[in-house]
Amino acid sequence: MDNYQKLFEEQRPPTNNSNKLPNTDDLNSILESGWLKDKIQGIAAYKEKDYATALSFLNKAIEENSDNQHSLLLRAAIKQDMGDSEGAISDYKKSLYLYGDWYSTYQQIGLIYFKNNNFDKAIIAFDISIDLKTNLELDEKALPHIDNSGVIYRFEFEVMYTNRGNAKLNIKDVQGCANDCLKAKEFNPEYANSYFICGLALLEVNQNEAAMNLLGIADNLGHPLTDALFKKIMGGL
């Protein structure tokens, strides 16, 4: 059983390779169809955090043009923000089917599972995401990290390894967590969250001095949660 089957509990469907860039006639037909107007209105509503209205417009846009990857990713992001985990994962899966594996889609799926305390599946999704980015043959530098509609296209390695480390911490895999946080540090030694998560892991095994050193580094790098944690620790002494 490969990681896709472990994650979704189903066989990987064959990739749909029938999609192509629209020619001029196709593009004119699309523009005349009105789906683009619905999509633009959906983006505007999303930016105002009017998720219900945004979803209504995106549903209409996708109904007219179901093969638009960006619309699917945007609708998934809206559902994710609304707390509709099942709906968001469904749209992310449709994107994977239509357009092939993209690592940030699995990263988002992992974040959804993490938020829902399904740490085992979160780790699987993060595994797939890291493997895909490690073996990426495309130059992704032309892609924005996040576009002006709110769709996230890129994650940095230090974020991805720390996300997986945090999931491992939640299943008491302290060594796995520490290893991932050390890997994150290799990519960006100034990423505060990797020190913070590793510090939490060391607290779990009573390596308090080493933990406080790491949490101090996280604090110096501006991590927003260290002050509250220090107060909690000092209050418990």
Buried (B, 14 or more C-beta within 10 A) or exposed (E): EEBBEBBBEEEBEEEEEEEEEEEEEEEEEBEEEEBBEBBEBBBBBBEEEBBEBBBBBBBBBBEBBEBBBBBBBBBBBBBBBBEBBEBBBBBBBBBBBBBEBBBBBBBBBBBBBBEBEBBEBBBBBBBBBBBBBEEEEEEEEEEEEEBEBBBBBBBBBBBBBBBBBBBBBBEEBBEBBBBBBEBBBEBBEEBBBBBBBBBBBBBEEEBEEBBBBBBBBBBEBEBEBBEEBBEEBEEEE
